[in-house]
Amino acid sequence: MGEEYMQGNSCSSRGKTAELQDLNESLLKEDLMRQWNQRPEPMRCMWTRNYNCWAFDIAQSELDTMIQNAMAVDFIASAEGAKIPLVLRQKGEF
């Protein structure tokens, strides 16, 4: 039995590993979707909007920020008294 198994399944360990990974990913996705669908509609709407419109960033000062419409060449400033960080860009860059 062992020889037949090895001949017929020369990549069996890789195949089994990939199969288990696919199964685990599938179960994880199902669990995440189930949890997502249990959330109230306004919360799902807010998270979807935030995901589509905002990005998470860690500035050089190690300030964690949520920014919108920023590019790699931008300067993110935190002004005293401001409620949100400011995205500063040189004129003419986009």
PyMOL CGO cylinders between C-alpha atoms (Angstrom):
from pymol import cmd
from pymol.cgo import CYLINDER

trace = [
    CYLINDER, 0.00, 0.00, 0.00, 2.76, 2.43, 0.87, 0.3, 1, 1, 1, 1, 1, 1,
    CYLINDER, 2.76, 2.43, 0.87, 4.49, 2.15, -2.52, 0.3, 1, 1, 1, 1, 1, 1,
    CYLINDER, 4.49, 2.15, -2.52, 1.25, 2.59, -4.47, 0.3, 1, 1, 1, 1, 1, 1,
    CYLINDER, 1.25, 2.59, -4.47, 0.37, 5.60, -2.37, 0.3, 1, 1, 1, 1, 1, 1,
    CYLINDER, 0.37, 5.60, -2.37, 3.75, 7.21, -2.98, 0.3, 1, 1, 1, 1, 1, 1,
    CYLINDER, 3.75, 7.21, -2.98, 3.65, 6.53, -6.73, 0.3, 1, 1, 1, 1, 1, 1,
    CYLINDER, 3.65, 6.53, -6.73, 0.13, 7.81, -7.19, 0.3, 1, 1, 1, 1, 1, 1,
    CYLINDER, 0.13, 7.81, -7.19, 0.57, 10.83, -4.94, 0.3, 1, 1, 1, 1, 1, 1,
    CYLINDER, 0.57, 10.83, -4.94, 4.09, 12.12, -5.47, 0.3, 1, 1, 1, 1, 1, 1,
    CYLINDER, 4.09, 12.12, -5.47, 3.02, 15.62, -4.40, 0.3, 1, 1, 1, 1, 1, 1,
    CYLINDER, 3.02, 15.62, -4.40, 0.59, 14.44, -1.76, 0.3, 1, 1, 1, 1, 1, 1,
    CYLINDER, 0.59, 14.44, -1.76, 2.10, 16.34, 1.17, 0.3, 1, 1, 1, 1, 1, 1,
    CYLINDER, 2.10, 16.34, 1.17, 2.11, 19.62, -0.77, 0.3, 1, 1, 1, 1, 1, 1,
    CYLINDER, 2.11, 19.62, -0.77, -1.39, 18.91, -2.07, 0.3, 1, 1, 1, 1, 1, 1,
    CYLINDER, -1.39, 18.91, -2.07, -2.72, 18.07, 1.37, 0.3, 1, 1, 1, 1, 1, 1,
    CYLINDER, -2.72, 18.07, 1.37, -1.15, 21.21, 2.84, 0.3, 1, 1, 1, 1, 1, 1,
    CYLINDER, -1.15, 21.21, 2.84, -2.62, 23.40, 0.11, 0.3, 1, 1, 1, 1, 1, 1,
    CYLINDER, -2.62, 23.40, 0.11, -5.97, 21.64, 0.53, 0.3, 1, 1, 1, 1, 1, 1,
    CYLINDER, -5.97, 21.64, 0.53, -5.96, 22.28, 4.30, 0.3, 1, 1, 1, 1, 1, 1,
    CYLINDER, -5.96, 22.28, 4.30, -4.96, 25.91, 3.78, 0.3, 1, 1, 1, 1, 1, 1,
    CYLINDER, -4.96, 25.91, 3.78, -7.80, 26.36, 1.29, 0.3, 1, 1, 1, 1, 1, 1,
    CYLINDER, -7.80, 26.36, 1.29, -10.23, 24.75, 3.73, 0.3, 1, 1, 1, 1, 1, 1,
    CYLINDER, -10.23, 24.75, 3.73, -9.00, 26.92, 6.62, 0.3, 1, 1, 1, 1, 1, 1,
    CYLINDER, -9.00, 26.92, 6.62, -9.25, 30.07, 4.49, 0.3, 1, 1, 1, 1, 1, 1,
    CYLINDER, -9.25, 30.07, 4.49, -12.74, 29.08, 3.37, 0.3, 1, 1, 1, 1, 1, 1,
    CYLINDER, -12.74, 29.08, 3.37, -13.87, 28.48, 6.96, 0.3, 1, 1, 1, 1, 1, 1,
    CYLINDER, -13.87, 28.48, 6.96, -12.32, 31.77, 8.07, 0.3, 1, 1, 1, 1, 1, 1,
    CYLINDER, -12.32, 31.77, 8.07, -14.09, 33.66, 5.27, 0.3, 1, 1, 1, 1, 1, 1,
    CYLINDER, -14.09, 33.66, 5.27, -17.41, 31.99, 6.15, 0.3, 1, 1, 1, 1, 1, 1,
    CYLINDER, -17.41, 31.99, 6.15, -16.96, 32.90, 9.82, 0.3, 1, 1, 1, 1, 1, 1,
    CYLINDER, -16.96, 32.90, 9.82, -16.03, 36.50, 8.98, 0.3, 1, 1, 1, 1, 1, 1,
    CYLINDER, -16.03, 36.50, 8.98, -19.01, 36.84, 6.63, 0.3, 1, 1, 1, 1, 1, 1,
    CYLINDER, -19.01, 36.84, 6.63, -21.34, 35.40, 9.28, 0.3, 1, 1, 1, 1, 1, 1,
    CYLINDER, -21.34, 35.40, 9.28, -20.01, 37.90, 11.84, 0.3, 1, 1, 1, 1, 1, 1,
    CYLINDER, -20.01, 37.90, 11.84, -20.23, 40.75, 9.31, 0.3, 1, 1, 1, 1, 1, 1,
    CYLINDER, -20.23, 40.75, 9.31, -23.85, 39.93, 8.47, 0.3, 1, 1, 1, 1, 1, 1,
    CYLINDER, -23.85, 39.93, 8.47, -24.77, 39.91, 12.17, 0.3, 1, 1, 1, 1, 1, 1,
    CYLINDER, -24.77, 39.91, 12.17, -23.74, 43.57, 12.50, 0.3, 1, 1, 1, 1, 1, 1,
    CYLINDER, -23.74, 43.57, 12.50, -26.44, 46.25, 12.24, 0.3, 1, 1, 1, 1, 1, 1,
    CYLINDER, -26.44, 46.25, 12.24, -26.83, 47.80, 8.77, 0.3, 1, 1, 1, 1, 1, 1,
    CYLINDER, -26.83, 47.80, 8.77, -25.71, 51.32, 9.85, 0.3, 1, 1, 1, 1, 1, 1,
    CYLINDER, -25.71, 51.32, 9.85, -22.47, 49.87, 11.27, 0.3, 1, 1, 1, 1, 1, 1,
    CYLINDER, -22.47, 49.87, 11.27, -21.78, 47.89, 8.08, 0.3, 1, 1, 1, 1, 1, 1,
    CYLINDER, -21.78, 47.89, 8.08, -22.45, 51.02, 6.02, 0.3, 1, 1, 1, 1, 1, 1,
    CYLINDER, -22.45, 51.02, 6.02, -20.05, 53.09, 8.15, 0.3, 1, 1, 1, 1, 1, 1,
    CYLINDER, -20.05, 53.09, 8.15, -17.27, 50.48, 7.98, 0.3, 1, 1, 1, 1, 1, 1,
    CYLINDER, -17.27, 50.48, 7.98, -17.70, 50.08, 4.22, 0.3, 1, 1, 1, 1, 1, 1,
    CYLINDER, -17.70, 50.08, 4.22, -17.51, 53.86, 3.72, 0.3, 1, 1, 1, 1, 1, 1,
    CYLINDER, -17.51, 53.86, 3.72, -14.43, 54.10, 5.95, 0.3, 1, 1, 1, 1, 1, 1,
    CYLINDER, -14.43, 54.10, 5.95, -12.73, 51.21, 4.14, 0.3, 1, 1, 1, 1, 1, 1,
    CYLINDER, -12.73, 51.21, 4.14, -13.40, 52.73, 0.72, 0.3, 1, 1, 1, 1, 1, 1,
    CYLINDER, -13.40, 52.73, 0.72, -12.58, 56.36, 1.57, 0.3, 1, 1, 1, 1, 1, 1,
    CYLINDER, -12.58, 56.36, 1.57, -9.96, 56.32, 4.33, 0.3, 1, 1, 1, 1, 1, 1,
    CYLINDER, -9.96, 56.32, 4.33, -6.51, 54.83, 4.84, 0.3, 1, 1, 1, 1, 1, 1,
    CYLINDER, -6.51, 54.83, 4.84, -4.60, 54.02, 8.01, 0.3, 1, 1, 1, 1, 1, 1,
    CYLINDER, -4.60, 54.02, 8.01, -1.17, 55.60, 8.31, 0.3, 1, 1, 1, 1, 1, 1,
    CYLINDER, -1.17, 55.60, 8.31, 1.64, 55.77, 10.84, 0.3, 1, 1, 1, 1, 1, 1,
    CYLINDER, 1.64, 55.77, 10.84, 3.46, 59.08, 10.45, 0.3, 1, 1, 1, 1, 1, 1,
    CYLINDER, 3.46, 59.08, 10.45, 7.19, 59.60, 11.03, 0.3, 1, 1, 1, 1, 1, 1,
    CYLINDER, 7.19, 59.60, 11.03, 6.31, 60.93, 14.47, 0.3, 1, 1, 1, 1, 1, 1,
    CYLINDER, 6.31, 60.93, 14.47, 4.66, 57.53, 15.11, 0.3, 1, 1, 1, 1, 1, 1,
    CYLINDER, 4.66, 57.53, 15.11, 1.24, 59.19, 15.19, 0.3, 1, 1, 1, 1, 1, 1,
    CYLINDER, 1.24, 59.19, 15.19, -1.47, 56.74, 14.12, 0.3, 1, 1, 1, 1, 1, 1,
    CYLINDER, -1.47, 56.74, 14.12, -3.84, 58.45, 11.72, 0.3, 1, 1, 1, 1, 1, 1,
    CYLINDER, -3.84, 58.45, 11.72, -6.79, 57.77, 9.46, 0.3, 1, 1, 1, 1, 1, 1,
    CYLINDER, -6.79, 57.77, 9.46, -6.32, 59.87, 6.35, 0.3, 1, 1, 1, 1, 1, 1,
    CYLINDER, -6.32, 59.87, 6.35, -8.27, 60.52, 3.20, 0.3, 1, 1, 1, 1, 1, 1,
    CYLINDER, -8.27, 60.52, 3.20, -6.98, 61.36, -0.29, 0.3, 1, 1, 1, 1, 1, 1,
    CYLINDER, -6.98, 61.36, -0.29, -3.31, 61.38, 0.80, 0.3, 1, 1, 1, 1, 1, 1,
    CYLINDER, -3.31, 61.38, 0.80, -0.34, 60.43, -1.37, 0.3, 1, 1, 1, 1, 1, 1,
    CYLINDER, -0.34, 60.43, -1.37, 3.20, 59.32, -0.54, 0.3, 1, 1, 1, 1, 1, 1,
    CYLINDER, 3.20, 59.32, -0.54, 4.58, 62.83, -1.26, 0.3, 1, 1, 1, 1, 1, 1,
    CYLINDER, 4.58, 62.83, -1.26, 2.16, 64.51, 1.18, 0.3, 1, 1, 1, 1, 1, 1,
    CYLINDER, 2.16, 64.51, 1.18, 3.02, 65.91, 4.57, 0.3, 1, 1, 1, 1, 1, 1,
    CYLINDER, 3.02, 65.91, 4.57, 0.58, 64.93, 7.33, 0.3, 1, 1, 1, 1, 1, 1,
    CYLINDER, 0.58, 64.93, 7.33, 0.36, 67.62, 10.03, 0.3, 1, 1, 1, 1, 1, 1,
    CYLINDER, 0.36, 67.62, 10.03, -1.34, 67.53, 13.37, 0.3, 1, 1, 1, 1, 1, 1,
    CYLINDER, -1.34, 67.53, 13.37, -2.24, 71.10, 14.29, 0.3, 1, 1, 1, 1, 1, 1,
    CYLINDER, -2.24, 71.10, 14.29, -2.91, 71.97, 17.91, 0.3, 1, 1, 1, 1, 1, 1,
    CYLINDER, -2.91, 71.97, 17.91, -6.65, 72.20, 18.45, 0.3, 1, 1, 1, 1, 1, 1,
    CYLINDER, -6.65, 72.20, 18.45, -7.52, 70.54, 15.14, 0.3, 1, 1, 1, 1, 1, 1,
    CYLINDER, -7.52, 70.54, 15.14, -9.90, 67.61, 15.30, 0.3, 1, 1, 1, 1, 1, 1,
    CYLINDER, -9.90, 67.61, 15.30, -8.32, 65.84, 12.33, 0.3, 1, 1, 1, 1, 1, 1,
    CYLINDER, -8.32, 65.84, 12.33, -4.80, 65.65, 10.83, 0.3, 1, 1, 1, 1, 1, 1,
    CYLINDER, -4.80, 65.65, 10.83, -4.13, 67.95, 7.89, 0.3, 1, 1, 1, 1, 1, 1,
    CYLINDER, -4.13, 67.95, 7.89, -2.86, 66.63, 4.56, 0.3, 1, 1, 1, 1, 1, 1,
    CYLINDER, -2.86, 66.63, 4.56, -0.40, 69.16, 3.06, 0.3, 1, 1, 1, 1, 1, 1,
    CYLINDER, -0.40, 69.16, 3.06, 0.74, 68.86, -0.55, 0.3, 1, 1, 1, 1, 1, 1,
    CYLINDER, 0.74, 68.86, -0.55, 3.03, 71.05, -2.64, 0.3, 1, 1, 1, 1, 1, 1,
    CYLINDER, 3.03, 71.05, -2.64, 1.12, 73.09, -5.19, 0.3, 1, 1, 1, 1, 1, 1,
    CYLINDER, 1.12, 73.09, -5.19, 0.91, 71.35, -8.56, 0.3, 1, 1, 1, 1, 1, 1,
    CYLINDER, 0.91, 71.35, -8.56, 1.57, 67.78, -7.29, 0.3, 1, 1, 1, 1, 1, 1,
    CYLINDER, 1.57, 67.78, -7.29, -1.06, 65.09, -7.80, 0.3, 1, 1, 1, 1, 1, 1,
]
cmd.load_cgo(trace, "trace")
